[in-house]
Amino acid sequence: MNTENDNSSPGSELSNASFNKPEIGSRICIYGQGGKTSLSRALSALIELPVIELDAIFWLPNWVSRDRDEAVEIVIDQVARATDGWIVDGNHSEIRPHLLPLADTVIWLNLPQVPSALRVAKRTLLNVINRTRICGDNYETLKTALAPDSIIWRRAFHGQKSQHRIADDIADSQTTATIHEIRSYRQLRAFYQSLGLDSRHYLT
C-alpha cells in the first residue's frame, strides 16, 4: 500500500511512496475532506469512469436522509453496474466495508483540519450565494449552512474523528488497494500535476 505522506496515520499501516507517477486503477474510492468532489470529477474526465457521489444517494430532496440500508443497496447496485470501473466519492462509513475489498485505488485526503474546515466553510457560503445545487437535488441555505449539524460544524468539530475512523476502516479491511494518502494542499496540488490535471481545480 502506498501513501503520499512521510508519517503513517493512526489506525493505518501505510508505507512511503512517491506520487511522481501515481498508480491509478479503475475502482477508486476517494475519502477525506476538502476536495473529494473536485478530484473525483477531474479524475472522471481523465480516465472516463463514472462518479458515484454518495451524498447524492444518501440525501433525498429537501435534505431528507434516505434510509441507510436502502442507500447502501443503491450504491452496491450502481457499483455492480459500472463494469468498466467506478469512482466513489464520499465518507459514509456504512458503505466502506462493501467497497474497500473491491477497490484497487484509495485516495485519502487526510488534510490539516483548520485549512480544510475553512475551505469547506468558504465553499458552503459560496454555494448559498450562487444557489448551487449539491447532494443530488438539494440547495444550501444560510439556515442549513449554520445549523448545528451542518457540514461546516461537522468539519470543524468532528473532522479529526472522521479521519481516524477512515484510517481504522482502511486498516481493518486489509485492502490490497494502492493507497494515496495526501496530507497537505501542497501534496494535493502535486498529485493533480502528476496526473496531468489542471492543478487549479484542487482549490474548488
Order of alpha helices (4+ residues) and beta strands (2+ residues): beta-beta-beta-alpha-beta-alpha-beta-beta-alpha-beta-alpha-beta-alpha-beta-beta-alpha-alpha-beta-alpha
